[in-house]
Amino acid sequence: MAFKRVIIRRVGPLSWLLDPLPMLPITSDLIERTAAVIGTDGITDEEIETKVLALSQDPMLARRLIDWLPEAFAIAFVPHFAKVILPKTFSAKSSKGKWIKFDFHVEPIFPIAINLGMEMYHAGSSNAFSNIVQRSSILNAINSALNAGETLDGATLSGPALIGIPAETYLPKQESLWHRLFR
């Protein structure tokens, strides 16, 4: 099941009147419930998308949860087996096709998810943690390097490049001319 989001494109002479869509609030409970879904043994991608959408009630928030939990869990996990320099940024593609780098702190899911990942790892939360972290692009890159005979000691990991989340999600809200004139 693909997520669909209706977005008014900022095109044309009146584009300055439109405001970007706001980010919805993120709670620890929502992230924990999402982790329980993603961490389920034998669950399919379609089942994850359906269940996380039901939890979040917003397609873009569901996409962010599904994409970010594995990446945050990987960043919590990797230092336990390799001496690497962890990423501090990620990339997202704008509607104009340009890749933009962001610090992790602009994604409110990230700090909560990384803390949950560390808690689960240290608690020995067997399959759930493993099922989540194995979905990470960071861990996939590490596995590819190890399978190619590379060493990880001292390596610098690059942050994830998000394909399903537009860069506009993370850009600062620009006050429209309408709001500036009539506040």
Rosetta blueprint (number, residue, H / E / L):
1 M L
2 A L
3 F L
4 K L
5 R L
6 V L
7 I L
8 I L
9 R L
10 R L
11 V L
12 G L
13 P L
14 L L
15 S H
16 W H
17 L H
18 L L
19 D L
20 P L
21 L L
22 P L
23 M L
24 L L
25 P L
26 I L
27 T L
28 S H
29 D H
30 L H
31 I H
32 E H
33 R H
34 T H
35 A H
36 A H
37 V H
38 I H
39 G L
40 T L
41 D L
42 G L
43 I L
44 T L
45 D H
46 E H
47 E H
48 I H
49 E H
50 T H
51 K H
52 V H
53 L H
54 A H
55 L H
56 S H
57 Q L
58 D L
59 P H
60 M H
61 L H
62 A H
63 R H
64 R H
65 L H
66 I H
67 D H
68 W H
69 L H
70 P H
71 E H
72 A H
73 F H
74 A H
75 I H
76 A H
77 F H
78 V H
79 P H
80 H H
81 F L
82 A L
83 K L
84 V L
85 I E
86 L L
87 P L
88 K L
89 T E
90 F E
91 S E
92 A E
93 K E
94 S L
95 S L
96 K L
97 G L
98 K L
99 W E
100 I E
101 K E
102 F E
103 D E
104 F H
105 H H
106 V H
107 E L
108 P L
109 I H
110 F H
111 P H
112 I H
113 A H
114 I H
115 N H
116 L H
117 G H
118 M H
119 E H
120 M H
121 Y H
122 H H
123 A H
124 G L
125 S L
126 S H
127 N H
128 A H
129 F H
130 S H
131 N H
132 I H
133 V H
134 Q L
135 R L
136 S L
137 S H
138 I H
139 L H
140 N H
141 A H
142 I H
143 N H
144 S H
145 A H
146 L H
147 N H
148 A L
149 G L
150 E L
151 T L
152 L L
153 D L
154 G L
155 A L
156 T E
157 L L
158 S L
159 G L
160 P L
161 A E
162 L E
163 I L
164 G L
165 I L
166 P L
167 A H
168 E H
169 T H
170 Y L
171 L L
172 P L
173 K L
174 Q L
175 E L
176 S L
177 L H
178 W H
179 H H
180 R H
181 L H
182 F L
183 R L
